[in-house]
Amino acid sequence: MTVHTPPISTPEDNKPAGRVQRRKERTRASLIEAAKRLFASKSIESTSVAEIAEEADIAVGSFYNYFLTKDDLLAALLESTLVDQLHRIRRRQSKTDDLAERVAIGHRHLIGLASTEPDLAWLVVRFEVPQRIGSLGLAEAARADLKEGMATGRFDVAEPELSLRASGGALLAVVHAILLGELPADSGSAHAAGVLMSLGMSPAEAREIAGRPLPSEEPA
């Protein structure tokens, strides 16, 4: 005879406060996901708190238990989604020591979102994410890679800050064009090659590096 034993629970699991906290975390996550869907399809200005609450299937008044304003929700949304993307990019970049390939990987990964995660890609475009990610570390990492590349002679750039902003603006334009169907989904390599050429690399080498297989996100 098979004896079925109930799952083992810990004292923490049985505490009402623990259950309440987990429920709050689920509700907060639901609001963030609802906002992600709505903000991707329309501007934050035209999205009401009531619409977000309805999409998350909660009462409007409950929204303010988690966020004071839509801007607070947007900040939480960007942080939760971008931190994940930044970690994914860094895992890919960790597979190579070539600074030029790292730059190409970052741009190709973000452009790939237009096909793999279009809702997130629309957020990238609508809220100019490349201009916001400095506080989350990727911009500083990109600056460090660029400076190292300049110091070693890998890159030849007269105005590094201008170069970073120009390449970020170009990335936004390419992602937007792919989402609108104006550019093919596989434009990431061509864009990355253009970025590398803007860093002083020869067209042949830039295209070779940008055309390499994109490293996996699996840990090395």
C-alpha positions as CSV (number, residue, x, y, z in Angstrom):
1,M,0.0,0.0,0.0
2,T,1.3,3.4,-0.9
3,V,1.3,5.9,1.9
4,H,0.9,9.5,0.8
5,T,2.5,12.0,3.1
6,P,1.6,15.7,3.0
7,P,4.2,18.2,1.9
8,I,6.4,19.3,4.7
9,S,5.7,22.9,5.7
10,T,8.0,25.1,7.7
11,P,6.8,27.4,10.6
12,E,7.5,30.4,8.3
13,D,5.0,29.0,5.7
14,N,2.3,28.7,8.3
15,K,2.6,32.2,9.6
16,P,-0.2,34.5,8.4
17,A,2.2,37.3,7.9
18,G,4.2,35.2,5.5
19,R,1.2,34.4,3.4
20,V,0.1,38.0,3.3
21,Q,3.6,39.1,2.2
22,R,3.6,36.5,-0.6
23,R,0.1,37.6,-1.7
24,K,1.3,41.2,-1.8
25,E,4.3,40.2,-3.9
26,R,2.1,38.4,-6.3
27,T,-0.2,41.4,-6.6
28,R,2.7,43.8,-7.1
29,A,4.1,41.5,-9.8
30,S,0.7,41.4,-11.5
31,L,0.5,45.2,-11.6
32,I,4.0,45.4,-13.2
33,E,3.1,42.8,-15.8
34,A,-0.2,44.6,-16.6
35,A,1.6,47.9,-17.0
36,K,4.2,46.2,-19.2
37,R,1.4,45.0,-21.6
38,L,-0.5,48.3,-21.6
39,F,2.6,50.6,-21.8
40,A,3.8,48.6,-24.8
41,S,0.6,49.2,-26.7
42,K,0.1,52.9,-25.8
43,S,1.9,55.7,-24.0
44,I,2.1,56.0,-20.3
45,E,0.3,59.3,-20.5
46,S,-2.8,57.7,-22.1
47,T,-2.8,54.7,-19.8
48,S,-4.9,55.3,-16.6
49,V,-4.5,53.7,-13.2
50,A,-7.9,52.3,-13.6
51,E,-6.9,50.5,-16.8
52,I,-3.8,49.1,-15.1
53,A,-5.8,47.9,-12.2
54,E,-8.4,46.3,-14.5
55,E,-5.7,44.5,-16.5
56,A,-4.2,43.2,-13.2
57,D,-7.7,42.2,-12.0
58,I,-7.5,44.2,-8.8
59,A,-9.5,47.1,-7.3
60,V,-8.4,50.6,-8.4
61,G,-7.9,51.6,-4.8
62,S,-5.5,48.7,-4.2
63,F,-3.1,50.1,-6.8
64,Y,-2.1,52.8,-4.3
65,N,-1.1,50.2,-1.7
66,Y,1.8,49.4,-4.0
67,F,2.7,52.5,-6.1
68,L,2.0,56.2,-5.4
69,T,2.0,57.2,-9.1
70,K,2.3,55.7,-12.5
71,D,5.8,57.0,-12.6
72,D,6.7,54.9,-9.6
73,L,5.2,51.9,-11.4
74,L,7.2,52.7,-14.5
75,A,10.4,52.8,-12.5
76,A,9.7,49.4,-10.9
77,L,8.7,48.0,-14.3
78,L,11.9,49.2,-16.0
79,E,14.1,48.0,-13.1
80,S,12.5,44.5,-13.0
81,T,12.6,43.9,-16.8
82,L,15.9,45.6,-17.5
83,V,17.9,44.0,-14.7
84,D,17.0,40.6,-16.2
85,Q,18.0,41.7,-19.7
86,L,21.3,43.2,-18.5
87,H,22.1,40.0,-16.8
88,R,21.3,38.0,-20.0
89,I,23.5,40.3,-22.0
90,R,26.4,40.0,-19.6
91,R,26.1,36.2,-19.7
92,R,26.5,36.3,-23.4
93,Q,29.4,38.7,-23.3
94,S,31.2,36.6,-20.7
95,K,31.9,34.0,-23.4
96,T,34.4,36.3,-25.1
97,D,37.4,38.4,-24.2
98,D,37.1,40.4,-27.4
99,L,35.9,43.9,-26.6
100,A,34.6,44.5,-30.1
101,E,32.5,41.3,-29.9
102,R,31.1,42.3,-26.5
103,V,29.9,45.6,-28.0
104,A,28.3,43.7,-30.9
105,I,26.7,41.1,-28.6
106,G,25.0,43.9,-26.5
107,H,23.5,45.6,-29.5
108,R,22.4,42.3,-31.2
109,H,20.8,41.1,-28.0
110,L,18.7,44.2,-27.6
111,I,17.7,44.3,-31.3
112,G,16.7,40.7,-31.1
113,L,14.0,41.7,-28.6
114,A,12.0,43.1,-31.4
115,S,11.4,39.5,-32.6
116,T,11.6,37.5,-29.4
117,E,9.9,39.9,-26.9
118,P,8.0,42.6,-28.9
119,D,6.2,44.0,-25.8
120,L,9.5,44.6,-24.1
121,A,11.0,46.0,-27.3
122,W,8.1,48.5,-27.5
123,L,9.0,49.6,-24.0
124,V,12.6,50.0,-25.1
125,V,11.5,52.3,-27.8
126,R,8.8,54.3,-26.1
127,F,10.8,55.0,-23.0
128,E,14.2,55.4,-24.6
129,V,15.6,52.6,-22.5
130,P,19.2,52.9,-23.6
131,Q,19.2,56.4,-22.1
132,R,17.9,55.0,-18.8
133,I,20.0,52.0,-18.2
134,G,23.0,53.9,-16.9
135,S,21.7,53.6,-13.4
136,L,21.4,49.9,-13.8
137,G,25.1,49.4,-14.8
138,L,25.1,48.5,-18.5
139,A,26.0,52.1,-19.6
140,E,29.0,52.1,-17.2
141,A,30.1,48.7,-18.4
142,A,29.8,49.9,-22.0
143,R,31.9,53.0,-21.2
144,A,34.5,50.8,-19.5
145,D,34.7,48.5,-22.5
146,L,35.0,51.5,-24.8
147,K,37.7,53.1,-22.7
148,E,39.6,49.8,-22.5
149,G,39.3,49.4,-26.3
150,M,40.6,52.9,-26.9
151,A,43.5,52.3,-24.4
152,T,44.5,49.1,-26.2
153,G,44.1,50.5,-29.7
154,R,41.1,48.2,-30.4
155,F,38.9,51.2,-30.9
156,D,39.7,54.7,-32.4
157,V,37.2,57.2,-31.0
158,A,37.6,60.9,-30.7
159,E,34.4,61.5,-28.6
160,P,33.5,58.4,-26.6
161,E,30.4,59.9,-24.9
162,L,29.1,61.1,-28.2
163,S,29.8,57.7,-29.7
164,L,27.9,55.9,-26.9
165,R,24.8,58.2,-27.3
166,A,24.9,57.9,-31.1
167,S,25.0,54.1,-31.1
168,G,22.2,54.0,-28.5
169,G,20.0,56.3,-30.7
170,A,20.7,54.1,-33.7
171,L,19.8,51.0,-31.7
172,L,16.4,52.6,-30.8
173,A,15.8,53.5,-34.5
174,V,16.6,49.9,-35.7
175,V,14.4,48.3,-33.0
176,H,11.5,50.6,-33.9
177,A,11.9,50.0,-37.6
178,I,11.8,46.2,-37.0
179,L,8.7,46.5,-34.9
180,L,7.0,48.5,-37.6
181,G,8.1,46.0,-40.3
182,E,10.3,48.5,-42.0
183,L,13.5,46.5,-41.5
184,P,14.0,42.7,-41.4
185,A,14.2,40.9,-38.1
186,D,17.8,39.9,-38.7
187,S,19.1,43.5,-38.9
188,G,21.1,43.1,-35.7
189,S,24.3,42.0,-37.3
190,A,24.3,44.8,-39.9
191,H,23.6,47.3,-37.2
192,A,26.4,46.0,-34.9
193,A,28.8,46.1,-37.8
194,G,27.9,49.7,-38.3
195,V,28.6,50.4,-34.6
196,L,32.0,48.8,-34.8
197,M,32.9,50.7,-37.9
198,S,31.9,53.9,-36.0
199,L,34.5,52.8,-33.4
200,G,37.2,52.9,-36.0
201,M,37.2,49.2,-37.1
202,S,37.6,48.3,-40.8
203,P,34.4,47.3,-42.6
204,A,35.7,43.7,-43.2
205,E,36.6,43.1,-39.6
206,A,33.5,44.8,-38.3
207,R,31.2,42.6,-40.4
208,E,33.2,39.4,-39.5
209,I,32.8,40.1,-35.8
210,A,29.2,41.2,-36.0
211,G,28.4,38.1,-38.0
212,R,29.7,35.6,-35.5
213,P,27.2,33.2,-33.9
214,L,25.6,34.9,-30.9
215,P,26.8,33.2,-27.7
216,S,24.2,31.4,-25.6
217,E,22.9,32.8,-22.4
218,E,23.8,29.6,-20.5
219,P,26.5,30.1,-17.8
220,A,30.0,29.4,-19.0
